[in-house]
Amino acid sequence: MKVIVILGPTGVGKTKLSIQLAKKLNGEIINADSTQVYKDLDIATAKVTEKEKEGIIHHLFDIKTIDENYTVFDYQKDCRKKIKEIFDKGKVPIIVGGTGLYIKAALYDYKFKNENSFNNYDNYTTLQLYDMLKTIDCKTTIHPNNRKRIVRALNYYENTNEILSNKEKTNKLLYDAIFIGLTCDRNILYDRINKRVDNMLDNGLLEEARKFYDMNIRSKAVMTPIGYKELFKYFDGYITKDDAIELIKLRSRRYAKRQYTWNNNQLNVNWFNVNFNNFEKTVKEVFEFINLNRHVD
């Protein structure tokens, strides 16, 4: 038996596909989104609802409170445990999510060290953080504008006293796995992302963000997803509501582009173009591909 992995950019239909495949393959779903492990982060993270689950068992959702730290080291242990439990039941593990590093950490022979602290570096500009990173790793390949990865590298150094670029990496898979990637025309994807943000606002994103803002919560869990920190700027009076919404859409589109790049460079992905007008056709194509390959060594 093989592990099935469903990945792709935000808003492309990963959740919907995973549930349909779980029905057909006797599978259980394992979350691979770094923000959906947290309780109460529902709308901004587009977390699957109970209705959407359609009775399929889901793992590693809502397992941490928003004031707790949860690292890729923790996810690696938790995901591998769930894979074993699902296999032991004679069922198929289906890993679903947009956090590529989580997927690679779980399935590949990656070595991680426990990291007990996290610093958001909110009081520093991205340029200042990049300068800090250059002082500890003059050969870093991280882009000067990629604040998320810069913060990740600085935190890794603080916790381990080692530079992130020297961390052991490997392409050795520990599991037989089939990587399914969903894709579509970029203009269609960007339009779906924009409409998705509008739907989030209709469903209460503003109120969800305001709750955390009023509680003065600025933890890693809240400040990592796209959606809250942009609205916090609006609540602080630095930007208008419309500007905050446009910023959420812009950053979501950019994130989708980075997801494509990372997946293509890091994983052996079998890509499928999504037919949004006839999603069942996409489900059928992916299911037939998996059936042809799931028993092939």
DRENDREN-284001 format. One record per atom (N, C-alpha, C): residue in three letters; x, y, z. Coordinates in steps of 0.001 Angstrom, whole numbers, plus 500000, padded with zeros to 6 digits. Layout:
ALAXYZ
...
***
This chain:
MET500828498800500000
MET500000500000500000
MET500866501254500000
LYS500316502308499457
LYS501077503546499339
LYS500361504698500027
VAL501158505672500413
VAL500621506925500918
VAL500233507783499716
ILE499047508366499767
ILE498599509287498725
ILE498786510711499233
VAL499398511551498419
VAL499626512946498791
VAL498928513847497788
ILE498115514761498282
ILE497420515711497418
ILE497916517104497772
LEU498500517780496793
LEU499063519097497042
LEU498719520039495903
GLY499147521268496063
GLY498843522281495064
GLY498607523613495734
PRO498408524659494953
PRO498241525992495519
PRO496912526154496232
THR496824527191497023
THR495601527490497743
THR494449527723496766
GLY493275527209497106
GLY492082527475496315
GLY491881526618495093
VAL492645525513494960
VAL492571524729493732
VAL491689523484493859
GLY491217523173495069
GLY490286522054495228
GLY490858520823495913
LYS491928520987496674
LYS492575519843497326
LYS491643519141498317
THR490939519915499120
THR490057519333500141
THR488956518507499504
LYS488325519069498488
LYS487221518383497815
LYS487691517081497184
LEU488846517113496534
LEU489380515908495909
LEU489718514854496958
SER490339515276498051
SER490765514314499074
SER489591513543499654
ILE488482514207499863
ILE487310513545500444
ILE486718512539499465
GLN486659512900498201
GLN486135511966497204
GLN487049510752497056
LEU488358510968497089
LEU489295509851496993
LEU489248508969498232
ALA489065509576499400
ALA488988508795500637
ALA487811507826500591
LYS486721508253499991
LYS485550507376499849
LYS485880506192498939
LYS486582506474497857
LYS486854505436496871
LYS487979504496497295
LEU488912504992498098
LEU490114504222498443
LEU490089503657499857
ASN488974503864500580
ASN488924503479501991
ASN490051504176502758
GLY490062505481502631
GLY491160506255503199
GLY490763507133504367
GLU491785507607505066
GLU491636508613506103
GLU492582509753505776
ILE492178510964506104
ILE492899512156505677
ILE493770512700506803
ILE495001513069506435
ILE495937513685507368
ILE496227515107506892
ASN496022516065507757
ASN496266517456507421
ASN497756517730507241
ALA498098518491506197
ALA499473518945505986
ALA499491520451505740
ASP498672521157506501
ASP498654522619506453
ASP499102523126507818
SER500154523916507846
SER500758524318509117
SER499851525201509968
THR498829525803509371
THR497937526676510137
THR496677525957510621
GLN496320524852509975
GLN495080524170510333
GLN495238523215511516
VAL496452523100512042
VAL496647522305513257
VAL496101523040514478
TYR495841524340514328
TYR495429525160515471
TYR493907525289515584
LYS493439525192516804
LYS492030525413517093
LYS491678526884516871
ASP490447527131516485
ASP489856528471516363
ASP490293529240515109
LEU491325528781514428
LEU491713529424513168
LEU490956528724512049
ASP489774529186511773
ASP488888528452510880
ASP488700529104509519
ILE488300530369509516
ILE487932531010508258
ILE489163531390507448
ALA490137532039508068
ALA491326532473507333
ALA492117531300506775
THR492074530157507455
THR492839528991507002
THR492028528089506079
ALA490767528459505820
ALA489886527647504962
ALA489816526204505453
LYS489690526052506762
LYS489661524719507362
LYS488399523965506951
VAL488561522676506706
VAL487434521842506304
VAL486381521829507414
THR485117521939507028
THR484029521919508003
THR483550520488508223
GLU482793520282509292
GLU482258518949509581
GLU481359518475508441
LYS480595519393507881
LYS479717519031506769
LYS480530518599505559
GLU481611519325505287
GLU482446519015504127
GLU483169517681504276
LYS483428517257505500
LYS484145515996505735
LYS483352514779505256
GLU482045514894505216
GLU481166513822504741
GLU481448512486505444
GLY481761512572506728
GLY481961511361507518
GLY483347510755507424
ILE484229511330506611
ILE485596510820506467
ILE486422511250507688
ILE487207510336508233
ILE488047510638509390
ILE489188511562508964
HIS489374512646509719
HIS490448513613509471
HIS491369513678510681
HIS492679513760510434
HIS493671513785511502
HIS494502515070511461
LEU495016515448512626
LEU495927516576512809
LEU495302517928512463
PHE494008518017512661
PHE493306519295512652
PHE492965519650514102
ASP493079520943514446
ASP492647521415515771
ASP493315520666516916
ILE494611520420516791
ILE495303519666517839
ILE496095520572518780
LYS496197521875518461
LYS496948522798519295
LYS496144524080519514
THR496357524722520654
THR495751526019520894
THR496629527088520267
ILE496062528263520054
ILE496773529294519305
ILE497943529904520074
ASP498058529605521357
ASP499200530116522118
ASP500317529083522245
GLU500134527918521613
GLU501155526876521660
GLU502051526948520422
ASN503297526551520592
ASN504224526494519473
ASN504197525089518871
TYR504142525010517562
TYR504115523722516867
TYR505044523834515677
THR506024522945515626
THR507071523052514614
THR506998521897513624
VAL507810522004512576
VAL507897520921511592
VAL508456519657512243
PHE509270519822513287
PHE509782518687514064
PHE508615517934514711
ASP507675518691515280
ASP506498518076515909
ASP505626517394514866
TYR505440518078513731
TYR504581517509512693
TYR505155516211512154
GLN506454516164511960
GLN507089514954511448
GLN506731513746512311
LYS506847513896513622
LYS506527512798514542
LYS505046512451514494
ASP504195513472514521
ASP502748513244514578
ASP502237512602513294
CYS502706513078512158
CYS502223512557510877
CYS502656511111510680
ARG503898510809510998
ARG504370509429510841
ARG503602508477511755
LYS503249508951512935
LYS502440508131513840
LYS501074507845513231
LYS500465508852512635
LYS499148508677512024
LYS499214507765510803
ILE500268507890510013
ILE500422507015508850
ILE500430505561509301
LYS501201505261510342
LYS501277503890510859
LYS499915503414511360
GLU499223504259512102
GLU497914503882512640
GLU496931503560511517
ILE496945504365510466
ILE496020504157509347
ILE496376502888508588
PHE497652502679508323
PHE498081501436507674
PHE497703500217508514
ASP497865500322509829
ASP497555499200510721
ASP496079498825510667
LYS495238499771510297
LYS493801499508510149
LYS493460498986508757
GLY494476498851507910
GLY494243498395506549
GLY493646499460505655
LYS493842500724506024
LYS493279501822505252
LYS494392502623504589
VAL494014503591503770
VAL494973504357502982
VAL495155505754503578
PRO496382506123503940
PRO496630507492504402
PRO496635508459503221
ILE495868509535503348
ILE495823510558502300
ILE496254511882502935
ILE497458512305502608
ILE497998513546503172
ILE497598514701502267
VAL497021515742502867
VAL496480516849502076
VAL496924518180502663
GLY497472519044501818
GLY497793520361502333
GLY498727521145501441
GLY498901522395501829
GLY499717523290501031
GLY501072523605501625
THR501408523006502783
THR502705523266503399
THR503685522195502950
GLY504437522505501913
GLY505323521523501305
GLY506362520968502257
LEU506899521824503126
LEU507922521356504056
LEU507361520307505017
TYR506115520445505410
TYR505483519443506279
TYR505417518092505565
ILE505022518132504300
ILE504909516896503527
ILE506268516233503387
LYS507277517015503040
LYS508601516435502849
LYS509175515932504171
ALA508936516649505251
ALA509439516226506557
ALA508846514893506976
ALA507577514683506669
ALA506894513461507089
ALA507337512253506278
LEU507550512435504986
LEU507746511297504091
LEU509200511012503739
TYR510064511994503908
TYR511466511819503546
TYR512344511683504797
ASP513573511220504567
ASP514504510986505670
ASP515145512300506107
TYR514307513198506572
TYR514756514500507044
TYR515075514432508533
LYS516151515091508936
LYS516524515158510349
LYS516220516565510861
PHE515442516630511921
PHE515110517919512523
PHE515500517928513988
LYS515770519109514473
LYS516037519281515893
LYS514851519987516529
ASN514605519654517793
ASN513489520260518498
ASN513739521755518688
GLU512748522554518365
GLU512847523999518527
GLU511780524448519519
ASN512235524971520639
ASN511320525257521749
ASN510817526692521790
SER511397527572521002
SER510981528973521053
SER510760529512519650
PHE509965530579519570
PHE509689531210518273
PHE509590532712518466
ASN510247533458517595
ASN510234534909517635
ASN509642535416516325
ASN508592536237516406
ASN507965536797515205
ASN508794537908514567
TYR509646538550515359
TYR510438539688514887
TYR509544540804514338
ASP508425541019514989
ASP507462542002514481
ASP508009543429514480
ASN508978543695515328
ASN509500545062515449
ASN510608545374514453
TYR510875544435513553
TYR511943544621512568
TYR511358544633511159
THR511968545409510292
THR511580545366508887
THR512195544119508249
THR511686543748507075
THR512226542585506372
THR513689542805506008
LEU514043544035505626
LEU515435544346505282
LEU516339544186506501
GLN515882544641507653
GLN516677544482508874
GLN516883543007509203
LEU515839542221509032
LEU515947540787509316
LEU516902540113508343
TYR516847540530507090
TYR517745539941506092
TYR519196540272506427
ASP519435541488506880
ASP520794541868507294
ASP521253541029508481
MET520342540750509409
MET520670539886510544
MET521030538481510069
LEU520254537989509097
LEU520515536655508579
LEU521875536601507886
LYS522212537643507141
LYS523484537658506423
LYS524681537627507379
THR524490538152508588
THR525599538139509545
THR525883536735510066
ILE524863535868510068
ILE525085534502510555
ILE525231533506509410
ASP524763533889508213
ASP524846532992507059
ASP525066533841505805
CYS526325534161505537
CYS526636535072504433
CYS526343534461503071
LYS526165533135503004
LYS525895532464501734
LYS524428532050501585
THR523574532625502403
THR522156532247502337
THR521589532466500939
THR520725531556500513
THR520070531675499208
THR518635532174499336
ILE518227532509500543
ILE516867533012500773
ILE516724534397500160
HIS515622534628499471
HIS515404535925498818
HIS515221537014499882
PRO515787538201499664
PRO515690539290500652
PRO514266539702501002
ASN513293539409500125
ASN511905539796500388
ASN511063538679500994
ASN511650537488501146
ASN510889536349501664
ASN510956536353503182
ARG510131537193503795
ARG510180537390505249
ARG509929536085506011
LYS508989535282505533
LYS508640534053506246
LYS509846533127506368
ARG510580532937505290
ARG511746532049505320
ARG512907532667506098
ILE513025533989506035
ILE514066534662506815
ILE513819534459508305
VAL512566534651508717
VAL512207534442510130
VAL512450532992510526
ARG512100532074509627
ARG512337530655509889
ARG513827530382510121
ALA514680530965509264
ALA516126530747509375
ALA516692531342510657
LEU516212532517511036
LEU516685533146512270
LEU516270532346513496
ASN515041531849513482
ASN514573531047514611
ASN515333529728514710
TYR515624529140513555
TYR516388527892513558
TYR517762528119514188
TYR518397529232513857
TYR519706529535514425
TYR519609529784515924
GLU518580530502516352
GLU518405530785517778
GLU518213529503518585
ASN517497528544518012
ASN517179527310518730
ASN518296526272518679
THR519064526267517600
THR520031525178517404
THR521480525637517335
ASN521676526961517197
ASN523015527528517018
ASN523671527007515742
GLU522846526635514771
GLU523319526199513466
GLU522585526987512387
ILE523225527162511240
ILE522548527889510170
ILE521673526924509369
LEU520543527429508930
LEU519549526592508272
LEU520080525979506980
SER520905526707506256
SER521396526202504969
SER522316525003505122
ASN522827524769506328
ASN523693523610506569
ASN522918522394507055
LYS521610522579507272
LYS520807521478507790
LYS520789520337506784
GLU520898519117507330
GLU520936517940506460
GLU519649517828505650
LYS519816517619504360
LYS518664517441503479
LYS518822516135502718
THR517709515597502290
THR517762514317501606
THR516593514187500653
ASN516767513358499632
ASN515677513021498730
ASN515290511561498879
LYS515654510964500011
LYS515341509569500269
LYS513944509445500869
LEU513036508824500114
LEU511677508606500600
LEU511646507438501581
LEU510922507615502678
LEU510770506543503666
LEU509515505715503419
TYR508623506215502579
TYR507355505547502289
TYR507169505462500777
ASP506456504436500335
ASP505970504442498962
ASP504850505475498886
ALA504978506401497990
ALA504001507493497942
ALA503699507890496508
ILE502471508325496294
ILE502044508883495016
ILE501686510343495260
PHE502373511243494562
PHE502158512673494736
PHE501235513191493637
ILE500068513657494040
ILE499075514210493118
ILE499033515724493295
GLY499289516444492203
GLY499217517899492261
GLY498068518420491424
LEU497329519354491985
LEU496235519988491252
LEU496691521347490741
THR496361521627489499
THR496757522894488899
THR495669523393487963
CYS495808524625487516
CYS494878525197486535
CYS495525526441485954
ASP494889527012484967
ASP495370528250484377
ASP495552529307485463
ARG496662530041485397
ARG496977531000486457
ARG495915532072486621
ASN495369532573485519
ASN494334533607485625
ASN493087533067486309
ILE492747531816486002
ILE491594531191486654
ILE491869531020488144
LEU493081530577488473
LEU493434530382489878
LEU493376531696490641
TYR493953532735490068
TYR493964534029490757
TYR492553534565490954
ASP491689534338489973
ASP490296534760490110
ASP489604533978491230
ARG489895532674491323
ARG489316531852492384
ARG489824532297493762
ILE491099532664493827
ILE491657533129495101
ILE490986534426495523
ASN490810535337494595
ASN490144536606494919
ASN488722536374495420
LYS487997535506494730
LYS486619535220495146
LYS486588534465496473
ARG487601533642496702
ARG487673532902497960
ARG487824533856499139
VAL488657534885498973
VAL488815535889500024
VAL487495536606500268
ASP486788536951499201
ASP485476537593499356
ASP484513536692500130
ASN484544535390499842
ASN483684534444500559
ASN484070534352502036
MET485369534395502313
MET485826534381503706
MET485281535583504465
LEU485286536734503819
LEU484751537939504455
LEU483253537804504697
ASP482550537223503730
ASP481110536994503893
ASP480831536023505040
ASN481769535096505261
ASN481577534075506289
ASN482091534483507667
GLY482625535732507770
GLY482997536211509099
GLY484477536371509368
LEU485307536501508320
LEU486742536650508532
LEU487064537894509355
LEU486383538990509061
LEU486643540236509787
LEU486393540049511279
GLU485297539388511612
GLU484949539172513022
GLU485930538206513692
GLU486362537187512945
GLU487326536228513491
GLU488646536935513804
ALA489106537779512884
ALA490349538504513097
ALA490211539505514241
ARG489046540153514324
ARG488830541158515369
ARG488885540524516757
LYS488401539298516857
LYS488420538591518144
LYS489856538423518633
PHE490738537986517756
PHE492133537794518160
PHE492820539136518420
TYR492449540132517628
TYR493023541473517802
TYR492657542036519172
ASP491386541941519525
ASP490926542482520807
ASP491502541720521993
MET491828540434521781
MET492440539625522842
MET493951539842522908
ASN494466540699521995
ASN495893541013521926
ASN496742539762521726
ILE496260538853520887
ILE496997537630520581
ILE497844537864519340
ARG499132537707519500
ARG500069537889518386
ARG501012536691518302
SER500494535523518548
SER501308534302518544
SER501654533893517119
LYS502575532936517009
LYS502959532402515703
LYS501734531891514958
ALA500828531223515658
ALA499642530642515022
ALA498792531703514345
VAL498655532862514970
VAL497793533924514450
VAL498507534763513394
MET499803534975513571
MET500522535865512675
MET501043535174511416
THR500964533840511360
THR501456533121510181
THR500462533098509023
PRO499183532760509239
PRO498257532690508099
PRO498049534048507442
ILE497798534028506156
ILE497416535253505468
ILE495973535562505848
GLY495717536772506301
GLY494357537169506651
GLY494277537974507927
TYR494868537487508993
TYR494765538171510281
TYR495669539403510345
LYS496943539230510039
LYS497885540348510210
LYS497549541512509286
GLU496998541215508117
GLU496600542288507208
GLU495429543089507784
LEU494485542388508386
LEU493347543074509005
LEU493756543784510289
PHE494781543278510969
PHE495288543968512153
PHE495776545366511782
LYS496378545502510596
LYS496836546816510140
LYS495652547769509952
TYR494540547211509482
TYR493318548009509348
TYR492786548404510711
PHE492763547457511646
PHE492282547763512995
PHE493164548813513670
ASP494464548784513364
ASP495390549762513945
ASP495270551133513303
GLY494565551194512152
GLY494380552470511478
GLY495462552827510482
TYR496335551862510186
TYR497420552144509252
TYR496962552095507802
ILE495983551258507505
ILE495470551135506145
ILE493946551061506193
THR493311551243505042
THR491855551147504979
THR491427549679504932
LYS490157549455505139
LYS489622548102505041
LYS489811547548503634
ASP489515548362502634
ASP489675547905501245
ASP491130547568500939
ASP492055548364501459
ASP493479548092501240
ASP493887546788501911
ALA493339546532503086
ALA493652545283503793
ALA493162544081503003
ILE491964544193502443
ILE491403543094501647
ILE492245542847500403
GLU492630543926499722
GLU493466543776498531
GLU494819543175498885
LEU495344543517500071
LEU496625542966500511
LEU496507541462500766
ILE495384541049501341
ILE495154539612501562
ILE495125538880500227
LYS494438539440499257
LYS494348538806497939
LYS495712538753497273
LEU496453539842497341
LEU497775539902496716
LEU498710538865497330
ARG498751538823498644
ARG499642537879499315
ARG499209536435499092
SER497918536203498954
SER497424534851498673
SER497846534406497286
ARG497782535310496317
ARG498211534973494952
ARG499716534701494913
ARG500483535524495613
ARG501928535320495658
ARG502277534002496349
TYR501530533678497385
TYR501765532422498099
TYR501501531228497187
ALA500441531316496401
ALA500128530241495456
ALA501270530039494471
LYS501850531122494003
LYS502979531031493069
LYS504172530354493731
ARG504445530709494992
ARG505567530091495711
ARG505304528608495949
GLN504055528232496189
GLN503718526824496383
GLN504038526011495132
TYR503673526535493972
TYR503984525867492706
TYR505492525641492573
THR506246526703492798
THR507697526630492640
THR508306525607493574
TRP507899525634494833
TRP508470524710495825
TRP508138523268495470
ASN506888522999495164
ASN506476521624494855
ASN507206521078493637
ASN507368521915492619
ASN508053521474491405
ASN509526521180491650
ASN510134521934492537
ASN511560521774492795
ASN511866520669493797
GLN510922520362494679
GLN511212519485495809
GLN510566518099495731
LEU509483517958494986
LEU508717516716495018
LEU508457516190493611
ASN508285514888493521
ASN508000514236492237
ASN506491514218492016
VAL505969515323491529
VAL504524515533491475
VAL503946515133490123
ASN502830514438490157
ASN502034514140488964
ASN500903515162488908
TRP500983516082487959
TRP500055517212487920
TRP498800516892487113
PHE497668517390487617
PHE496384517240486932
PHE495706518606486833
ASN495256518930485624
ASN494493520160485441
ASN493073519966485953
VAL492638520857486808
VAL491321520731487424
VAL490237521217486468
ASN489199520404486330
ASN488023520807485567
ASN486979521296486569
PHE486919522606486778
PHE486015523167487779
PHE484552523055487351
ASN484294522949486061
ASN482927522797485574
ASN482429521360485712
ASN483361520428485771
ASN483008519010485935
ASN484071518368486825
PHE483983518668488118
PHE485022518217489045
PHE485076516698489137
GLU483939516038488910
GLU483927514577488949
GLU484866513975487906
LYS485028514684486791
LYS485947514216485764
LYS487380514227486293
THR487732515273487037
THR489060515342487648
THR489242514240488669
VAL488222514013489484
VAL488282512936490479
VAL488526511595489791
LYS487803511352488704
LYS487936510088487975
LYS489341509923487407
GLU489887510987486823
GLU491233510921486239
GLU492278510609487313
VAL492173511278488436
VAL493145511055489508
VAL492983509653490094
PHE491745509235490304
PHE491492507902490865
PHE492040506806489952
GLU491831506941488655
GLU492330505937487713
GLU493855505914487706
PHE494472507080487815
PHE495939507143487864
PHE496461506446489122
ILE495824506714490238
ILE496255506090491500
ILE496082504584491417
ASN494978504133490887
ASN494731502687490780
ASN495784501992489913
LEU496244502677488887
LEU497259502108488010
LEU498628502023488675
ASN498847502877489674
ASN500180502997490257
ASN500295502568491716
ARG499188502356492398
ARG499255502115493845
ARG499854500770494212
HIS499797499784493295
HIS500358498470493595
HIS501655498209492815
VAL502171499285492193
VAL503416499157491417
VAL504583499557492314
ASP505570498687492444
ASP506747498996493271
ASP507783499769492470
***
